[in-house]
Amino acid sequence: MKSFSESYKAAGVDITAGYRAVELLKKHVAATMTAGCVSDIGGFGGLFELDMTGIQRPVLVSGTDGVGTKIKLAFLMDKHDTVGIDCVAMCVNDIICCGAKPLFFLDYIAIGKNFPEKVAAIVSGVAEGCIQAGCALIGGETAEHPGLMPEDEYDLAGFSVGVVDRAKIIDHNAVKPGDAVIALASTGVHSNGFSLVRRVFDVENRDLGVYCNDLGMTLGEALLTPTKIYVKSILALNEQVKIGAVSHITGGGFYENIPRAIPDGLCAKIQRKAVRVLPIFDMIAREGNVPERDMFNTYNMGVGMSVVVPAADADKAIRILRENGEDAYLIGEIAEGDGIELC
């Protein structure tokens, strides 16, 4: 006899809907399974067997994050199969900054009312993000919260663990003046600064389905474009080039994130004209009358990740990154100083 509570259902929580959601999402989870997976979905914990082949001194690296207010766009457009990619990206892109390979991921969905098809759509995006990152979705949780949030809304967060050999940890202490700073192009706004995006475009009162010539798509499509996942390209680069530092350009933009990976006493001198700013950022600045300094201190501006390598390895690094699907190009160099300078 399956679990069922009429009283709990009357209070707003339908246990059977949860079972239905699990059945619908199993196929998506199965697509992410890697060699280390030990358990199947539905247990109390996700099990993963760590393969130590070729690793002398394993170091575990963890990351957790959510999608932020970008999720509001998913509500407005009734499109729920891409925000899961964002959730994975925000975690694994942080992990890869240390040189760690993501092993597994777990998600958490808090939802006003459990609509199984919607939950399955959300998890399909999480699964796709895991596939792009080369990690397994080994578990998760969906919690129905009647009375705490509207029935048609939800929030999404995730957690990931990766591993790196201690000798291969990307250690910013190797960064020195003259090193090259390389940009890896973003796919758009990614998952940061959406509180400002929503105010600038007044998204609740705007037709997001109108085609924009400047964007080559609708505004809604541009804003909901998933965050780029850089895991495989950075792993490939780390095997062939000594990386000095990697920065994931998230909230706080250039000014907050690039200096985080640079030792004290050094400055990243970024050539403003070299930055290939995407049209969506020009549109935000123009319609919101946002100063350029604020734009670079809020958004990735078309650079989702930056990598520091010795100047002698810059051309090689760019070639490797491009061979692994990245639009990579030189944007600056390391110099004596402090923080970052756009010049």
Buried (B, 14 or more C-beta within 10 A) or exposed (E): EEEEEEEEEEEBBBBBBBBBBBEBBBEBBEBBBBEBBEBBBEEEEBEBEEEEEEBEEEBEBEBBBBBBBBBBBBBBBEBBBBBBBBBBBBBBBBBBBBBBBBBBBBBBBBBBBBBBEBBBBBBBBBBBBBBBBBBBBBBBEBBBBBEEBEBEBBBBBBBBBBBBBEEBBBBBEBBBBEBBBBBBBBBBBBBBBBBBBBEBBEBEEEEBEEEBEEBEBBBBBBBBBBBBBBBBBBBBBBEEBBBBBBBBBBBBBBBBBBBEBBBEEBBBBBBBEEBBBBBBBBBBBEEBEBEEEBBBBBBBBBBBBBBBBBBEBBEBBBEBBBEBEBBBBBBBBBEEBEEBBBE
